[in-house]
Amino acid sequence: MTISRRQFCGTLGSGLAMANANVFAAEPEPRSLRVIAYNIYKLAGWPQQRHLAGQAVAKGQMARRLAQELSLHDPDIINFSESPKEQLTKEVAEILGMNHVRFPSGGSWPGTLLSKSKIIDSQNAPVIGDRPKELFTRHWGRATVEISGNEPLIIHSAHLYPTADPTVRLREVRAMIESMRTDLDAGRSMLLIGDLNHGPDTKEYKLWIDAGWVDTFAKVGQGDGLTIKSDIPKWRIDYVMAAGPIAARVVESKPLFEGAFRLNINDQESFALSDHLPQLAVFQY
C-alpha cells in the first residue's frame, strides 16, 4: 500500500504534535509561594485622626478593605503584627479563604498568621526555659504549615521590641535563635516574617545572618526596600527572612508601596491601611 506525500506529512505532523504534547505534559508548571509580612496598626487606619479613617473603622469596613487590598497580591501566607480584635482578623481570613492562628502578646500587640494551606501546629513564644516577662511584649509564635508536594514549612511570626536602645531586642533575638537552633542545624525550610524593629545595619540583623537566615530583600530586592512610614518611607524594619532549602527559591522581595497600603501625601482626606508597608516575598518551587 502506498500513501501520498500529503498523507505522509499529515501523519508525521500529528506524531510530532503528540510527542511535543507529551514532553510539555511531563514538565509540571512551576508553583509559587507568596508571603506577606504586614504590621497592620490594629486596623485603625493611618493617620488615625483622619475623618475617613474613623468613618471606616466606625462602619466596620476595615477588615474588608484590608482583605481586598491583600487579595490583589494573591498571598499564600500572611503575617500580621499589631493585630486588632480577633474577630476582625478572622473576618480577613474568611474573606481570603485562609486558615487563622493568633499569637497572644505579652502586652497589647498580638500577632496573626494566615495560611491558604493547613496549619499543622502552632506554639506561642516557644522560648527554651522560662519566658522572662520583659521579652516578647509584642509577639513571637512558631507554626508549621503544610506545603503540597514538599516538606512542611516552619514559620516564625515576630514583632520585636521597638525602642532605639537594642538591649531588650538583642535578648529577644538570641532567645529566638536558641529556640530555632535544632531546625536551623537540621536544614529545615523556615521563614521568619514580621516587624523586627531594627535596620539591616544593626547587631540584631548580624545575629540573624550569622545564625543562617537569609534576608530575601538583600538577596533579590531592588532599591532601599524601606517599609515605614507609608507616606514617605525612611526605614527598613519589616522582613521576610528564609533559611534552609526555601532560601534558594526566592525570586522576588519588595515592599508594597502602592494602592491602599500607601498614603497619598497630596490628599489631606486620604488614609493608608497602616503606618507600615507590607513586605512581599515570592518563592518558586
SULPE-V116699 format. One record per helix or strand. SS is the DSSP state (~ for helix, > for strand). FROM is the first residue (numbers start at 1). LEN is the number of residues. If there is no record, write none. Layout:
SS:FROM:LEN  SS:FROM:LEN
This chain:
~:5:21  >:32:8  ~:41:3  >:46:1  ~:51:8  ~:62:10  >:77:5  ~:86:11  >:99:5  >:111:5  >:119:6  >:139:7  >:153:7  ~:167:20  >:190:6  ~:203:9  >:214:2  ~:216:5  >:228:1  >:235:1  >:238:6  ~:244:6  >:250:6  ~:259:3  >:272:1  >:276:1  >:279:6
